[in-house]
Amino acid sequence: MEANHSKWNVQRPELPSPEFDAGSFLLANVPPPRLISQESTLAETLWILRKRKWVIIATLIITLTLAILVSLRTKPQYDAIARIALGREDNGNLGFKDAQGGNDAIDYDYTVSMDTQSKILQSDRIALEVIKNLRLDQNPMFAGSLALPPSKVDSVSVQPVDREREAALLGSFHGAMQVKSVRNTRIIEITFRSLDPALAAAIANNIVTTYIEDNYRTHYESTMQASDWLAKQISDLQQRVETSQERLVRYQRDNGMLGIDEKQNIITQKLDDLNKSFTEAQADRITKQAAYETAKAGKLDQVPESVGLGSSLRQQEATLRTQYAQLTTTFGPNYPKTLELKNQIDQIERSIQAEDQRVLKALETSFTAAQAREAMLGRALEQQKLEANQLNEKAIEYSILKRDLDANRTLYEGLLQKLKEAGVAAGLRSTNIRIVDNARVPTFPVVPNTTRNLEMSLLGGLLAGIILALLLEAVDSTVRTPEDAQSLTGLPSLGFIPHSNLLGGLSRSSQRIRAALPAISSPGPSALVTQIRPNSEVAESFRSLRTSILLSSAVRQPRMIMFTSPMPQEGKTTTCVNMAIVLAQRGGKILLVDADLRRPGIHRAFGLSNSTGLSSVLAGLDSLENAVQGYPSQSNLFILPTGPTPPYPAELLESNRMQELLEKLRLSYDQVILDSPPVNLVTDPAVLSPLMDAVFLVVRSGKTSKSALRHAQEQLQQIKAPLTGIVVNDTQLHSVDYHYRYYYGKKELGYYSAEEQREKIS
C-alpha cells in the first residue's frame, strides 16, 4: 500500500489559481480569529458558570426545597437560658499559702477558672442529679422511648442501675445542654433545649440550683477535711512542743547555762579586755627589749634612760679634756695643774662607767619585767579564748533546741487558730456563685429557624451548584470550541458552523422553493442550507469557511479536498454538500464526490439517483461521464454519488483505477471535494488522504471526544496525509464557549435572526 501511495503522489500538475493575488497570500497566513484565551482565570470561571447556569439553578432549587421540607417536618424546639455570675473563687486553703509560695493575685487565671466551672456544669454528676430531681427519666418529652411509666417506678425499693439507659439519658441531657461564658465577664450562660418550653426552663433553673448546691457541698466537704487534718496535726504538734521544751531545759541544767545571754556577754567583754592588755604588753616588751639591746651594744647615748647623769658627766669630761690638752701644750704633762686635771679626768671616767652599768642593769630589769608580763597576759588570753569557745559550742546546741521549740510553738498556735476559723467557715453557708437571671419559659422556638435554614440552603446550594458546574466542566472530554480543537491538535481551526434549526427541517417557504426545483424528491433537502437560505447565519459561516480553505495554502489553492471526521454523525456530509455549493457560487467547475461507499448520503441531500456512481466507474461497469450528475440549480456544480455499495470498499478505493480517476478529475475540475467515511472506524480515509491536496477534519461541538480527535489526527499524520485544518460543526454561538462578540456582534446576529424570522412568517 505504501508503494501505491508513493506512486499516486508523483507529478501532480500545478494549475494556476484563479483570482490569486498578494492580498490573498497575506490573508492565508493570518490565523483565524482567536478565542479569548488570554482572559483571566476569573473571567474563564465566570464563563463556565454562565454556561452551566441551569446546573447551578437546579442545585439551588433542590437545596431550597430540601430546606423548606426539613423546616416543615422539624418539630419546634425551645431554648431556655439561665445566667450565673462567678465571683473570685476561694481556694479553700484557710489562709495557707500554696505549695509554691506564689501570690494568689498572680496565679489566679480567669480563663482557667471559667473553663473549669463550665466543665463542672457539664459533668455527669450534675446531669444525674437534675434528672433525679425532676424525674426526667419518667418524662416522655425528655426521655422519649426510654421513659418509664410512673407505676413502674418504686421510690422505696432500690432499682438496679441500667448502665445503657443511664448513658442514653446522659447523652440526651448533654446534647440538649449548652454552656458558654460571656466574653470579658464572669457570667456563664446555661442553655437547655427541649420540645416543651416549660420543661426547658425548669431544667435550666434546676441545673443552676443543683450546681450552686454542689458548689456549697464541695466547699463544706473541703473545709471539714481541712478541719480534720488540722486536728490531727495539732495533736502531733502539741506533743512535739512538749518534747522540745523538755530537751531545752535538760540541756541547760546539764551544762549550767542559766542566763546564757548575760554570761556570754561577760566572757566576751573579758576576752576583749585581755586581748587589748596583751597587745599593749607586747608593745611595751618590744620597746624595752630594743632599749636594752641598744645599751648592751655600747650605744648608751642613744638610749633615753641615759640622758640625765651620764650626759652631765660626759660634758664635764669633755671640758676637762679640753683644758688638759691646752695645759699639756703650754706647760707639758708634768705640770702640777696638768696632773691635777689628769686625775679629775680619771675620776670622771670611773663615774661614767659606774653610771653606764647602772643604766644597763635598769634596762635589763625593765625588759625582764615586761617580758614576764607579756607571757602572763598571753596565758590568760588563751585561757579566756578556750572558755569562750566552749561557751559558743554550748550556745549553738542551745540555740538549735530553742529554735526548734519556738518553731513548734508558733506552728502549733497557728494551726490552732486555723482550726477555730475552719469551724466558723463550716458553719457559714457561703458560695462565690450568684444567679443573674433565672430561665424564663421561652415563647418562640429556635428550631426550626426557617430564615437561617433558607439562607444556609441558599448559600450551600449556590456553592454546591458552582462546584458541580466546575466539576462537570472538568470532566467534559468533548471538543466544544475551535480553540479546544486547535490547542488539542496544534492544527489551525479554519472555521465553525453554528447550530441552526435550518439543518434539521424546512419552513413552508423553503418547501415551496424545493418543490419548484426539478428532480428533487428524496428526503434530506435541509442540508442544502446555503442554497435555500443564502443570507442565513449558517450560509455565511460556510462562505467564511470557503475563504479559509482557499487561503489555507500560501503556494496554491487546494484542488483535491477531502472532508472526514473522527466518528459518525459529526456533520461531514452536510459540510461537504454546502462547501460544494458555496465553491460553485464563487465560480469554477466544482465536483462533489461521495467517497463514503459504506453509508452514502450525498445523493439523498440532492435528491439524486444512486444507481450508478463511483463504485460503478471503479468496477468498470460505467463511464465517468455517465456517472457524474449535474445540479440544475447550480450549473457549474457536479455530483458523483457512490453508486451501488461494493462488498470491499477499501480495496476498491485503493485500486489503480481510483488513482487514475483522481488524476483525471484533477485535470477536469477546478476543485474536487470528497466525502469520506470516519477515519477512526474504517481505513478508507487513510487510503484516500495521501492523494489529496488538503484534508480537513470535521468535529461536532459537544459530541466529538478529545480522545477521538487526537486518535484521528495521529492516524492521518502517521500516513503523512496533508492534514490542513479542523472545522468545528454545530457550535452554539450564543453559548459562553464562544466569545466572538467582536466578530458576530449583536447587530450581525440580529440581522440574521430578522431574516430568518421573515422566512418563517412568509
C-alpha positions in Angstrom: 0.0 0.0 0.0 2.9 2.4 0.8 4.3 1.8 -2.7 1.0 2.7 -4.3 0.7 5.8 -2.1 4.1 7.0 -3.2 3.2 6.3 -6.8 0.0 8.2 -6.6 1.7 11.3 -5.2 4.2 12.0 -8.0 4.0 14.7 -10.7 0.7 16.3 -9.8 0.1 19.2 -12.3 0.1 22.6 -10.7 -2.6 24.7 -12.3 -2.7 28.5 -11.8 -5.0 29.6 -9.0 -7.8 31.9 -10.3 -8.1 35.3 -8.6 -5.0 34.8 -6.6 -3.1 37.9 -5.6 -0.7 39.2 -3.0 -3.5 40.1 -0.7 -4.8 36.6 -0.7 -1.3 35.3 0.0 -1.1 37.6 3.1 -4.5 36.6 4.3 -3.6 33.0 4.0 -1.0 33.4 6.7 -3.4 35.2 9.0 -4.7 32.8 11.7 -8.5 32.5 12.2 -10.0 34.8 14.8 -8.6 33.7 18.2 -10.8 32.9 21.1 -10.4 35.0 24.2 -7.9 32.5 25.7 -5.8 35.2 27.4 -8.6 36.3 29.7 -8.0 35.9 33.4 -8.9 32.8 35.2 -11.7 34.6 37.0 -13.3 35.6 33.6 -13.0 32.0 32.4 -14.6 30.8 35.6 -17.5 33.2 35.1 -18.0 31.9 31.5 -18.2 28.4 32.8 -20.7 29.4 35.4 -22.8 31.1 32.7 -22.6 28.1 30.6 -23.7 25.8 33.4 -26.2 28.2 34.9 -29.0 25.7 34.7 -27.0 23.2 36.8 -26.5 25.9 39.4 -30.1 26.9 39.3 -31.3 23.3 39.6 -29.0 22.6 42.5 -30.2 25.8 44.2 -33.8 24.8 43.7 -33.2 21.4 45.2 -31.4 22.7 48.2 -34.1 25.3 48.9 -36.8 22.7 48.5 -35.0 20.4 50.9 -34.6 23.2 53.4 -38.3 24.0 53.2 -39.2 20.4 53.7 -36.8 20.0 56.6 -38.2 23.2 58.2 -41.8 22.0 57.8 -41.1 18.5 59.1 -39.0 19.5 62.1 -40.7 19.7 65.5 -40.4 23.1 67.3 -37.7 23.2 69.9 -37.3 25.9 72.6 -34.2 27.2 74.3 -34.4 28.3 78.0 -31.4 30.4 79.2 -30.2 31.0 82.7 -27.2 33.1 83.7 -25.0 33.0 86.7 -22.0 35.1 87.8 -18.9 33.6 89.3 -17.1 35.7 92.0 -13.4 35.2 92.7 -13.3 31.6 93.9 -12.0 31.0 97.4 -9.2 28.4 97.2 -10.4 26.9 100.5 -6.9 26.8 102.0 -7.9 28.7 105.1 -5.3 31.3 104.6 -2.4 29.0 103.9 -0.1 29.9 101.0 0.1 27.4 98.1 2.8 24.8 97.9 4.8 27.0 95.5 4.5 30.1 97.7 3.0 32.1 94.8 0.8 35.1 95.0 -2.9 34.3 94.6 -3.5 37.5 92.5 -0.8 36.4 90.1 -1.6 32.7 90.0 -5.3 33.3 89.5 -6.2 32.6 85.9 -9.6 33.9 84.8 -9.8 31.7 81.7 -8.9 28.5 83.5 -11.4 29.3 86.3 -14.2 29.9 83.8 -13.4 26.8 81.8 -13.2 24.7 85.0 -16.7 25.8 86.1 -18.1 25.3 82.7 -16.9 21.7 82.7 -18.3 21.2 86.2 -21.7 22.4 84.9 -21.5 19.8 82.1 -20.4 17.0 84.3 -22.4 13.7 84.6 -22.8 14.3 88.4 -24.8 17.5 87.8 -26.8 15.9 85.0 -27.7 12.8 87.0 -28.7 15.0 90.0 -31.0 17.1 87.8 -32.5 14.0 86.2 -33.2 12.6 89.6 -34.6 15.9 91.0 -37.1 16.5 88.1 -37.6 12.8 87.4 -36.8 13.3 83.8 -36.3 9.6 83.3 -40.2 9.4 83.6 -40.9 12.3 81.3 -41.5 11.3 77.7 -40.7 14.9 76.5 -37.2 14.3 77.7 -36.6 10.5 77.8 -38.7 9.6 74.8 -39.0 5.9 74.4 -36.6 5.4 77.4 -39.2 7.0 79.8 -40.6 4.6 82.4 -44.2 4.8 83.4 -44.7 6.2 87.0 -46.4 2.9 88.0 -43.2 1.0 87.3 -41.0 3.4 89.4 -40.8 2.3 93.0 -39.4 5.1 95.2 -38.8 2.8 98.1 -37.1 -0.2 96.7 -33.6 0.2 95.1 -33.8 -0.3 91.4 -30.9 -1.9 89.6 -28.9 0.6 87.6 -29.3 0.1 83.8 -25.9 1.5 82.5 -27.0 1.6 78.9 -30.2 3.5 79.7 -28.3 5.8 82.0 -25.7 6.5 79.3 -28.6 7.2 76.8 -30.2 9.7 79.2 -26.9 11.4 79.9 -26.3 11.6 76.1 -29.8 13.2 75.6 -29.1 15.6 78.5 -25.7 16.8 77.3 -26.9 17.0 73.8 -29.7 19.4 74.7 -27.5 21.5 77.1 -25.1 24.2 76.2 -22.8 26.1 78.5 -20.8 29.1 77.4 -19.1 32.0 79.1 -19.8 35.6 78.1 -16.6 37.2 76.8 -14.8 39.6 79.1 -17.2 38.9 82.0 -17.5 36.3 84.8 -21.0 35.4 83.6 -21.9 31.9 82.4 -25.0 31.1 80.2 -26.7 27.8 80.7 -29.0 26.9 77.7 -31.3 23.9 77.6 -33.3 22.9 74.6 -36.5 20.9 74.7 -39.7 20.3 72.8 -41.6 21.6 75.9 -40.8 25.2 76.7 -41.8 24.9 80.4 -39.6 21.8 80.8 -36.7 23.6 79.2 -37.0 26.5 81.7 -37.4 24.0 84.6 -34.3 22.0 83.7 -32.2 25.2 83.2 -33.2 26.5 86.6 -32.6 23.2 88.3 -29.2 23.0 86.7 -28.3 26.3 88.3 -29.7 25.3 91.7 -28.0 21.9 91.6 -24.7 23.5 90.6 -24.9 26.0 93.5 -25.7 23.3 96.0 -22.9 21.1 94.6 -20.5 24.1 94.9 -21.6 24.7 98.6 -21.3 21.0 99.4 -17.9 20.8 97.8 -16.7 23.8 99.8 -18.2 22.3 103.0 -16.5 19.0 102.5 -13.2 20.5 101.7 -13.5 22.7 104.8 -14.3 19.7 107.0 -11.5 17.7 105.5 -9.1 20.6 106.3 -10.5 20.7 109.9 -9.9 17.0 110.4 -6.4 17.3 109.1 -5.7 20.3 111.3 -7.0 18.5 114.4 -4.6 15.6 113.7 -1.7 18.0 113.0 -2.4 20.0 116.2 -2.3 16.8 118.3 1.1 15.9 116.9 2.4 19.4 117.2 1.4 19.6 120.8 3.4 16.6 121.6 6.4 17.9 119.7 6.3 21.2 121.5 6.4 19.5 124.9 9.3 17.3 123.8 11.3 20.2 122.5 10.8 22.2 125.8 11.9 19.2 127.9 15.1 18.8 125.9 16.0 22.5 126.2 15.5 22.6 130.0 17.5 19.4 130.4 20.4 20.8 128.3 20.5 24.0 130.3 20.6 22.1 133.6 23.3 19.7 132.5 25.6 22.5 131.2 25.0 25.1 133.8 23.7 27.5 131.2 21.2 29.5 133.2 21.2 33.1 131.9 23.3 32.2 128.9 22.9 35.5 127.3 24.4 37.6 130.2 27.2 35.1 130.8 28.1 35.1 127.1 28.3 38.9 127.2 30.7 38.9 130.2 33.1 36.3 128.7 33.1 38.2 125.5 33.9 41.5 127.3 36.7 39.9 129.3 38.2 38.3 126.2 38.2 41.7 124.6 40.0 43.4 127.6 42.6 40.6 127.8 43.3 40.9 124.1 43.8 44.6 124.4 46.1 44.3 127.5 48.1 41.6 125.8 48.6 43.8 122.8 49.8 46.7 125.0 52.2 44.4 127.0 53.6 43.0 123.8 54.3 46.5 122.5 55.9 47.6 125.8 58.1 44.5 125.8 59.3 45.2 122.3 60.2 48.8 123.2 62.1 47.8 126.3 63.9 45.0 124.6 65.0 47.4 121.9 66.4 49.9 124.5 68.2 47.1 126.3 69.8 45.7 123.2 71.0 49.1 122.2 72.5 49.8 125.6 74.1 46.4 125.7 75.8 47.2 122.4 77.5 50.2 124.0 75.3 52.8 122.5 74.0 54.3 125.7 74.0 57.7 124.3 71.0 56.6 122.1 69.0 55.3 125.0 66.6 57.8 126.5 67.3 56.5 130.1 70.9 57.6 130.0 70.2 61.3 129.2 70.3 62.5 132.9 73.5 61.9 134.9 75.5 60.2 132.2 75.1 63.2 129.9 76.3 65.6 132.5 79.4 63.5 133.3 80.3 63.3 129.7 80.0 67.0 129.3 82.4 67.5 132.3 84.8 65.0 130.8 84.8 66.8 127.5 85.5 70.2 129.2 88.4 68.8 131.4 90.0 67.1 128.4 89.9 70.4 126.5 91.6 72.1 129.4 94.1 69.3 129.8 95.1 69.5 126.2 95.7 73.2 126.4 97.9 72.9 129.6 99.8 70.0 128.2 100.6 72.0 125.1 101.6 75.1 127.1 103.3 73.6 130.2 103.8 69.9 129.4 102.3 66.8 131.1 104.2 67.1 134.4 103.0 70.5 135.2 101.1 70.2 138.5 98.0 71.8 137.1 98.1 69.4 134.3 98.4 66.4 136.6 95.5 67.7 138.7 93.4 67.8 135.6 94.5 64.3 134.7 93.3 63.0 138.0 89.9 64.7 137.6 89.5 63.2 134.2 90.2 59.7 135.5 87.8 60.2 138.3 85.0 61.3 135.9 85.7 58.3 133.7 85.1 56.0 136.6 81.9 57.8 137.4 80.7 57.4 133.8 81.4 53.7 133.8 79.5 53.2 137.1 76.6 55.2 135.6 76.5 53.1 132.4 76.5 49.9 134.4 73.6 51.2 136.5 71.6 52.2 133.4 72.2 48.9 131.7 71.1 47.0 134.7 67.9 49.1 135.0 67.1 48.4 131.3 67.6 44.7 131.8 65.4 44.6 134.8 62.7 46.6 133.0 62.9 44.3 129.9 62.6 41.2 132.0 59.6 42.5 133.8 57.9 43.4 130.5 58.6 40.0 129.1 57.1 38.3 132.1 54.0 40.5 132.0 53.5 39.7 128.3 53.8 35.9 128.9 51.3 36.1 131.8 48.8 38.1 129.7 49.2 35.6 126.8 48.4 32.7 129.0 45.4 34.5 130.4 44.2 35.3 126.9 44.4 31.7 125.7 42.5 30.5 128.7 39.8 33.1 128.1 39.6 32.0 124.4 39.1 28.4 125.5 36.3 29.4 127.8 34.7 31.4 125.0 34.9 28.6 122.5 33.4 26.2 125.0 30.5 28.6 125.7 29.9 29.1 121.9 29.7 25.4 121.4 27.2 25.0 124.1 25.3 28.1 122.8 24.9 26.5 119.3 23.2 23.4 120.6 21.2 25.6 122.9 20.1 27.8 120.0 19.1 24.8 118.0 17.0 23.4 120.8 15.4 26.8 121.5 14.7 27.5 117.8 13.0 24.1 117.4 10.9 24.8 120.4 9.9 28.3 119.1 9.1 26.9 115.6 6.9 24.1 117.0 5.1 26.5 119.4 4.5 29.0 116.5 3.1 26.3 114.2 1.0 24.9 117.0 -0.5 28.3 117.7 -1.1 29.0 114.0 -2.8 25.6 113.4 -4.9 26.1 116.5 -6.1 29.4 115.1 -6.9 27.9 111.7 -8.8 25.1 113.3 -11.1 27.7 115.0 -11.5 29.5 111.7 -12.4 26.2 109.9 -15.1 25.6 112.5 -16.6 29.0 111.8 -16.3 28.6 108.0 -18.0 25.2 108.1 -21.0 26.8 109.8 -21.3 29.5 107.2 -23.4 28.7 104.0 -21.4 30.8 101.6 -20.6 30.4 97.9 -19.0 32.5 95.2 -21.9 31.9 92.7 -24.7 34.4 92.2 -27.8 33.9 90.0 -28.0 36.7 87.4 -31.1 35.6 85.5 -33.4 32.6 86.1 -34.6 30.9 83.0 -37.9 32.1 81.6 -40.3 30.0 79.7 -39.5 30.7 76.0 -42.3 31.8 73.7 -40.7 31.3 70.3 -39.0 28.2 69.1 -35.3 28.3 68.0 -35.7 25.2 65.8 -36.7 25.2 63.1 -35.1 28.5 62.2 -36.7 28.8 58.8 -34.9 32.1 57.8 -31.5 30.7 58.7 -32.2 27.4 57.0 -33.2 29.2 53.8 -30.1 31.4 54.0 -27.8 28.4 54.6 -29.5 26.4 51.9 -29.2 29.3 49.5 -25.5 29.7 50.3 -24.9 25.9 50.3 -26.9 25.3 47.1 -25.1 28.1 45.4 -21.7 26.8 46.5 -22.7 23.2 45.6 -24.0 24.3 42.2 -20.8 26.2 41.4 -18.7 23.2 42.5 -20.9 20.8 40.4 -20.7 23.2 37.4 -16.9 23.3 37.6 -16.8 19.6 38.1 -18.9 18.9 35.1 -16.8 21.2 33.1 -13.6 19.5 34.3 -14.9 16.0 33.4 -16.3 17.2 30.0 -14.0 15.5 27.5 -15.7 16.7 24.3 -14.4 19.3 21.9 -16.7 22.4 22.2 -14.8 25.3 20.7 -12.3 25.9 17.8 -9.9 26.8 20.5 -10.3 23.4 22.1 -9.6 21.7 18.8 -6.6 23.9 18.0 -5.0 23.6 21.4 -5.5 19.8 21.4 -4.1 19.1 17.9 -1.9 22.0 17.1 -3.8 22.4 13.8 -5.4 25.6 12.7 -9.2 25.9 13.2 -10.3 27.1 9.8 -13.9 27.8 10.8 -17.0 26.8 12.6 -20.6 26.1 11.6 -23.1 27.4 14.0 -26.1 25.4 15.3 -29.3 26.1 13.4 -32.7 24.6 13.1 -32.4 25.1 9.3 -30.2 22.0 9.2 -33.0 20.0 10.8 -36.1 20.9 8.7 -37.6 23.4 6.3 -40.2 26.1 6.7 -43.2 26.4 4.3 -41.4 28.9 2.1 -38.3 26.6 1.8 -40.6 23.7 0.9 -42.1 25.8 -1.9 -38.6 26.6 -3.1 -37.6 23.0 -3.1 -40.8 21.9 -4.8 -40.0 24.3 -7.7 -36.6 22.7 -8.2 -36.7 19.8 -10.7 -35.7 16.2 -10.0 -35.6 16.6 -6.2 -37.9 14.3 -4.5 -35.9 12.4 -1.9 -35.5 13.3 1.7 -32.7 15.4 3.2 -33.1 18.8 1.4 -32.4 20.6 4.7 -28.7 20.0 4.2 -28.7 22.5 1.3 -28.9 25.5 3.6 -26.5 27.6 1.6 -28.8 27.1 -1.4 -32.1 27.5 0.4 -31.1 30.3 2.8 -28.2 32.1 1.2 -28.5 35.1 3.6 -28.7 33.0 6.8 -26.1 32.9 9.5 -25.2 29.3 8.6 -24.7 30.1 4.9 -22.3 33.0 5.9 -20.3 30.6 8.1 -19.9 28.2 5.1 -18.7 31.1 3.0 -16.2 32.1 5.7 -15.0 28.5 5.8 -14.6 28.6 2.0 -12.4 31.6 2.3 -10.3 30.0 4.9 -9.9 26.8 2.9 -8.9 28.6 -0.3 -6.3 30.6 1.7 -5.1 27.7 3.7 -2.1 27.3 1.4 0.4 30.1 0.6 1.5 28.3 -2.6 -1.6 27.5 -4.4 -5.3 26.8 -3.7 -6.1 23.2 -3.0 -7.8 21.4 -5.8 -8.3 17.9 -4.3 -10.1 18.5 -1.0 -11.3 15.7 1.3 -13.5 16.0 4.4 -13.5 13.3 7.1 -14.4 13.1 10.7 -13.3 11.0 13.7 -16.7 9.4 14.3 -20.1 9.2 12.5 -22.9 11.8 12.9 -20.5 14.7 13.1 -21.7 16.7 10.1 -19.0 16.0 7.4 -21.6 15.2 4.7 -23.5 18.4 5.4 -20.2 20.3 5.4 -19.2 18.7 2.0 -22.6 19.5 0.4 -22.6 23.1 1.5 -18.9 23.6 0.7 -19.5 22.4 -2.8 -22.4 24.8 -3.2 -20.5 27.9 -1.9 -17.5 27.0 -4.1 -19.7 26.7 -7.1 -21.3 30.0 -6.2 -17.9 31.6 -6.3 -17.3 30.3 -9.8 -15.3 27.5 -11.4 -16.1 23.9 -12.2 -16.8 22.0 -8.9 -17.2 18.3 -8.5 -18.6 16.7 -5.3 -17.6 13.0 -4.9 -19.3 10.8 -2.4 -16.4 8.5 -1.4 -18.3 7.0 1.6 -19.1 3.7 0.0 -20.4 2.3 3.2 -23.0 4.9 4.2 -23.6 7.2 1.3 -25.6 10.4 1.9 -24.9 13.0 -0.7 -27.4 11.6 -3.3 -30.2 11.9 -0.6 -29.2 15.5 0.2 -29.5 16.5 -3.5 -32.4 14.1 -4.3 -30.3 12.2 -6.9 -30.3 8.6 -8.1 -27.7 6.3 -6.7 -28.0 3.6 -9.3 -24.6 4.4 -10.8 -21.7 6.3 -9.4 -18.1 6.0 -8.1 -18.3 2.2 -7.4 -19.6 1.6 -11.0 -16.7 3.6 -12.5 -14.1 1.9 -10.4 -15.5 -1.5 -11.2 -15.6 -0.7 -14.9 -19.3 -1.0 -15.2 -20.0 2.5 -16.3 -18.1 5.6 -17.6 -17.3 8.7 -15.6 -19.4 10.8 -17.9 -22.5 8.7 -17.3 -21.8 8.5 -13.5 -21.4 12.3 -12.9 -24.7 14.1 -12.4 -25.4 17.8 -12.7 -27.3 20.0 -10.3 -29.9 22.1 -12.0 -29.9 25.0 -9.5 -26.1 25.4 -9.9 -24.9 24.7 -13.4 -21.2 24.6 -12.5 -21.7 22.0 -9.7 -21.5 18.3 -10.5 -22.1 15.3 -8.2 -20.5 11.9 -8.3 -22.6 9.6 -6.0 -21.3 6.4 -4.6 -23.3 4.0 -6.8 -24.2 0.5 -5.6 -22.5 -0.5 -2.4 -19.4 -2.7 -3.2 -18.5 -5.7 -1.0 -14.9 -4.5 -0.4 -14.9 -0.7 -0.4 -11.3 -0.2 0.9 -9.8 -2.5 -1.8 -11.8 -0.6 -4.5 -10.6 2.8 -3.2 -7.0 1.5 -3.1 -7.0 0.3 -6.7 -5.1 1.9 -9.5 -8.4 2.8 -11.1 -9.1 5.2 -8.2 -5.7 6.8 -8.6 -6.2 7.3 -12.3 -9.7 8.6 -11.7 -8.5 11.2 -9.3 -5.8 12.4 -11.7 -8.4 12.7 -14.4 -10.7 14.6 -12.0 -7.8 17.0 -11.0 -7.4 17.9 -14.7 -11.1 18.2 -15.4 -12.4 20.3 -12.5 -11.2 23.4 -10.6 -12.0 21.9 -7.2 -12.9 18.3 -6.3 -14.4 17.7 -2.9 -14.5 14.2 -1.4 -16.8 13.0 1.4 -15.0 10.1 3.1 -16.1 7.8 6.0 -14.9 8.4 9.6 -11.2 7.9 10.0 -11.4 6.1 13.4 -13.8 3.4 12.1 -12.5 2.4 8.6 -9.4 2.6 6.6 -10.9 4.4 3.6 -9.7 7.9 4.6 -6.2 6.6 5.2 -6.3 5.2 1.6 -7.6 8.4 0.0 -5.8 11.1 2.1 -2.3 10.8 0.5 -3.9 11.5 -2.9 -5.4 14.8 -1.7 -4.1 18.4 -1.7 -5.8 19.1 1.6 -7.6 17.0 4.2 -10.0 18.6 6.8 -11.3 17.0 10.0 -14.9 17.8 10.8 -15.8 17.6 14.5 -19.1 18.3 16.2 -19.2 20.7 19.1 -20.2 18.9 22.3 -20.2 15.4 20.7 -16.7 14.6 19.4 -14.5 13.5 22.3 -10.9 14.8 22.6 -9.5 11.3 22.5 -11.3 10.5 19.2 -10.0 13.7 17.7 -6.5 13.0 18.9 -6.6 9.4 17.5 -7.9 10.6 14.1 -5.1 13.1 13.9 -2.5 10.5 14.8 -3.8 8.1 12.2 -3.7 10.7 9.4 -0.3 12.0 10.4 1.2 8.5 10.5 0.5 8.1 6.8 1.7 11.7 6.2 -1.7 12.9 5.0 -1.9 16.6 4.1 -3.9 17.4 7.2 -4.6 21.1 6.8 -7.1 22.1 9.5 -10.2 21.4 11.5 -13.8 22.5 11.1 -16.0 22.7 14.2 -19.6 21.9 13.4 -22.9 22.6 15.3 -21.5 25.3 17.5 -23.6 27.3 19.9 -22.7 30.9 19.1 -24.8 32.2 22.0 -23.1 29.8 24.4 -20.4 31.1 26.7 -18.0 28.8 25.0 -17.9 31.2 22.1 -16.7 34.7 22.6 -17.0 36.1 19.1 -18.8 39.2 20.0 -16.2 41.2 18.3 -16.9 39.3 15.1 -20.5 38.3 15.3 -21.7 41.1 17.4 -25.3 41.8 18.4 -26.1 43.7 15.3 -24.9 41.0 13.0 -26.7 38.3 14.9 -29.8 40.4 14.9 -29.6 40.8 11.2 -29.5 37.1 10.6 -32.3 36.5 13.1 -34.5 39.1 11.5 -34.0 37.5 8.1 -34.9 34.1 9.4 -38.0 35.4 11.1 -39.1 36.9 7.9 -38.7 33.5 6.2 -40.8 31.8 8.9 -43.6 34.4 8.6 -43.7 34.1 4.8 
